[in-house]
Amino acid sequence: MLAINGGEPIWKSRWPSWPFMSDYAKQALEEVYDSGRWAISGPSLGVPSKEFLFSLAFAEYCQTRYCVPTSHGSSALLIALEALGIGAGDEVIIPALTWVATGSAVTNVNAIPVFVDIDPATLCISPDAIDAACTSRTTAIIPVHLYSGMADMDEVLRIASSKNLAVIEDCAQAHGAQWMGRPAGSLGNIGVFSMQETKVLTSGEGGAAITNDKDLYWKLEQLRADGRIRVDGVLRGMMDLAEVGKIQGSNYCLSEFQAALLSANLKVLDEQHQQRSKNSGLLDKLLKTIEGVTPISCDTRFSKRVFYRYVIRVDRRAFSNQKIDVIKKALSAELGFDILLLHKPFNKNPLYSPLSKKRFNISQEHTSRLKILDSKYINAESAYETCVSFPHQILLGNEDHMNAIFSAFQKVKRYAATMQ
Ligand SMILES: *Cc1c(COP(=O)(O)O)cnc(C)c1O
């Protein structure tokens, strides 16, 4: 009998937890506490701030020249758009399937998000759909490297250069992924990351924007620190941040605590990616033997795949035509952790509602361009209705954990007709 109907669950012991906790990260936090310097907007200790040291380490990890840490992934997206001069009335092309923040960041600079469908194989933005959506008002594309996929960056970059569009890579779910040997975030004009608690590199809340362009870096710095930039060689007790003010900024700075945590966690990121990769390979093999169950795969140009979520597509006909939500609940009950659905596509997502805010009520033309309710995104909507997923920490488990997931799919499929 299925666990959801009162039967014995497949798995009753623990799963790996997240965020990852370690003694050295705790020690790094204590050091910041004791140092008395908690923010880059405070006086210098005469040594580089934790925030600057993290920016160097993360830029190196991503093989880019510059990195500007931020308070959130959302603020990194926002300053990326602002640094590229995107604003009032501009159209920015984004996928219909992503976390809501990609879309709200575009509205927050008074630009218009233009949602396009995804490639059903990768769940990332479809290059053909980008091509079809370009107009004379399009200024940028935000490909999102979603779940465990990467957008087809060859095509995105080709379209962008032929139409003179900026590219902001949303890498909130892809720290360390590589496209033909080049790190995610280093291919477009700016790459943005989130270090929110569920992400693979985290400080609870946090983010970063990376670039190879010196001019963009100079703008990003001011945009995240109220118009100030960092200067070198400041004496103890003096301010690190010089008041430049060539651009109006906001305060989107990362605290010293967060920066210290990120530097500590960055050291184990690739080790954790390797463990996830090993387990995902094992799970791919197991799940593929079940008819009607297909793990999302990736193409060979995606040279280093990293997992934020492991996504599985199910053929509902093999599950007595049950709704995805019912399948999700049955799997969760067998395994003892919450199996997740995908993000809701924008046209069905209650979290996306710019017209609920007076600040976007700029003109009738603007509000009419923000409406998307009548649109259809066939592949994004179908993915939402046929995929389940689970978070990356599950892939930090062992072989028994992976076997349990396999057994749960087998069992739920066998007894699918008994689910309510
Ligand atoms: C998490 C996430 C963001 C936003 O990051 P925050 O740090 O929560 O502001 C943006 N885009 C994607 C794809 C995300 O997953």
The ligand as a Tripos MOL2 file, in Angstrom:
@<TRIPOS>MOLECULE
LIG
   15    15     1     0     0
SMALL
NO_CHARGES

@<TRIPOS>ATOM
      1 C1         16.8730   32.6370   -6.5190 C.3       1 LIG1
      2 C2         16.7410   33.1880   -7.8840 C.ar      1 LIG1
      3 C3         16.7550   34.5780   -8.1400 C.ar      1 LIG1
      4 C4         16.6900   35.6220   -7.0660 C.3       1 LIG1
      5 O1         17.6500   35.5610   -6.0950 O.3       1 LIG1
      6 P1         17.3730   36.1760   -4.6310 P.3       1 LIG1
      7 O2         18.7030   36.0670   -3.9740 O.co2     1 LIG1
      8 O3         16.3270   35.3400   -3.9870 O.co2     1 LIG1
      9 O4         16.9540   37.5860   -4.7900 O.co2     1 LIG1
     10 C5         16.7270   34.9900   -9.4650 C.ar      1 LIG1
     11 N1         16.6700   34.1150  -10.4800 N.ar      1 LIG1
     12 C6         16.6300   32.7820  -10.2720 C.ar      1 LIG1
     13 C7         16.5880   31.8680  -11.4480 C.3       1 LIG1
     14 C8         16.6470   32.2780   -8.9720 C.ar      1 LIG1
     15 O5         16.5910   30.9580   -8.7840 O.3       1 LIG1
@<TRIPOS>BOND
     1     1     2 1
     2     2     3 ar
     3     2    14 ar
     4     3     4 1
     5     3    10 ar
     6     4     5 1
     7     5     6 1
     8     6     7 2
     9     6     8 1
    10     6     9 1
    11    10    11 ar
    12    11    12 ar
    13    12    13 1
    14    12    14 ar
    15    14    15 1
@<TRIPOS>SUBSTRUCTURE
     1 LIG1         1 GROUP 0 **** ****
